[in-house]
Amino acid sequence: MAPKAKPAHHSEHEWEQRATETLADSGYRSGGARTAVVELLAGQDCCLSAQQIHDRLRERDRKVGIASVYRALEVLEGEELVHRLEVGEGGSRYEPALPGGDHHHHVICDDCGKVTAFEDPPLEDAIEKLAGRLPHMVSTHDVIIHGRCAGCS
């Protein structure tokens, strides 16, 4: 049976507030590109590329350059506020890093690039068991499954 597709569960306000406080505590000023990126990511259910973030900000009449989006994402990743997912072919996508480690995984269509989030408790159990047998202390994990979406099949 295939894992059930499911959106992320998080409080937009909770993550946005945590991100704002963390940035302020680290000496970053509020306003500008970082704030625009934080506000946008807080309302997302799944990961977005830097270009998608840029495009959505422009759709909202936020005049933020693509270089500023990349710089904002670099800062957010450095502060452990976002996860960067390597989705293949040199592409990365970003999503909020939720407190307590709550997360989901992703299925990516190799034809159109559509990303679908999913959660699967048995998979999490299997990863936890595997982590106990590995010669490394596992701190985090990402599962990315590639295939063809229903629209491309």
C-alpha positions in Angstrom: 0.0 0.0 0.0 1.3 3.4 -0.9 2.0 6.1 1.8 -0.9 8.5 2.2 -0.3 12.0 0.9 -0.8 14.5 3.6 0.1 18.2 4.1 2.4 19.4 6.8 0.9 20.0 10.2 2.2 23.2 11.8 1.1 26.5 13.1 1.9 29.2 10.6 2.1 31.8 13.4 4.2 29.6 15.7 6.9 29.0 13.1 6.9 32.6 11.9 7.1 33.9 15.4 10.0 31.5 16.2 11.8 32.5 13.0 11.4 36.2 13.7 12.6 35.9 17.3 15.6 33.7 16.3 16.7 36.1 13.6 16.3 39.1 16.0 18.3 37.2 18.7 21.0 36.6 16.1 21.2 40.3 15.3 19.3 40.4 12.0 17.1 43.4 11.4 13.4 42.9 10.6 11.9 43.9 7.3 13.0 43.4 3.8 13.7 40.1 2.0 14.2 37.9 5.0 10.8 38.9 6.5 9.1 38.5 3.1 10.6 35.0 2.8 9.6 34.0 6.3 6.1 35.3 5.9 5.7 33.3 2.6 7.2 30.1 4.0 5.0 30.2 7.1 2.0 29.8 4.9 3.3 26.9 2.8 2.3 23.2 3.1 5.4 21.9 1.4 8.8 22.8 0.0 9.4 25.5 -2.6 12.4 26.3 -4.8 14.1 29.7 -4.5 12.6 30.6 -7.9 9.1 29.6 -6.7 9.5 31.7 -3.6 10.7 34.7 -5.7 7.8 34.2 -8.1 5.2 34.0 -5.4 6.6 37.1 -3.6 6.3 39.1 -6.9 2.7 37.8 -7.3 2.1 39.5 -3.9 3.7 42.7 -5.1 6.8 42.1 -2.9 9.7 43.6 -4.8 12.4 41.1 -3.7 15.3 40.1 -6.0 16.2 36.5 -6.6 19.7 37.1 -5.1 18.0 38.4 -1.9 15.8 35.3 -1.8 18.9 33.1 -1.9 20.6 35.2 0.8 17.5 35.0 3.0 17.3 31.2 2.6 21.0 30.9 3.4 20.5 32.8 6.6 17.4 30.8 7.5 19.2 27.5 6.8 22.2 28.7 8.9 19.8 29.4 11.8 18.2 26.0 11.4 14.9 27.6 10.6 14.4 25.9 7.2 15.3 22.5 5.8 16.9 22.4 2.4 15.9 19.3 0.3 18.1 18.3 -2.6 15.6 17.2 -5.2 18.0 16.1 -7.9 19.6 17.7 -11.0 21.1 20.4 -8.8 17.8 21.6 -7.5 17.0 22.5 -3.9 13.7 23.2 -2.2 13.1 24.8 1.2 10.5 24.4 3.9 10.1 25.5 7.5 12.0 23.4 10.1 9.3 22.7 12.6 10.0 22.5 16.4 10.1 19.1 17.8 11.3 17.5 14.6 7.8 17.2 13.1 8.3 16.6 9.4 7.0 14.9 6.3 8.7 13.3 3.2 8.3 13.9 -0.5 7.5 12.2 -3.8 8.7 14.1 -6.8 7.5 13.6 -10.4 10.6 13.1 -12.7 8.6 14.5 -15.7 6.8 17.7 -14.4 8.6 18.2 -11.1 5.4 18.1 -9.0 6.2 17.6 -5.3 3.7 15.8 -3.0 4.2 15.6 0.7 3.4 12.4 2.6 3.6 11.0 6.1 4.0 7.3 6.9 4.4 6.2 10.6 5.6 2.7 9.7 8.4 4.3 7.6 9.3 6.4 10.6 9.4 3.3 12.8 11.6 1.5 10.3 14.0 4.5 10.1 14.2 4.6 13.9 15.0 0.9 14.1 17.6 1.3 11.3 19.2 4.2 13.1 19.9 2.0 16.1 21.9 -0.4 13.9 24.0 2.2 12.1 27.5 3.2 13.1 26.4 6.9 13.1 24.3 9.0 15.4 21.4 9.9 13.2 20.3 13.5 13.8 17.8 13.9 10.9 16.6 12.3 7.8 14.8 13.1 4.5 13.1 10.6 2.3 12.6 11.6 -1.3 10.9 9.2 -3.7 11.1 9.8 -7.4 8.5 8.6 -10.0 5.8 9.8 -12.3 2.7 11.6 -11.0 -0.8 10.5 -12.1 -0.9 13.5 -14.6 2.2 12.3 -16.3 1.6 8.6 -16.3 
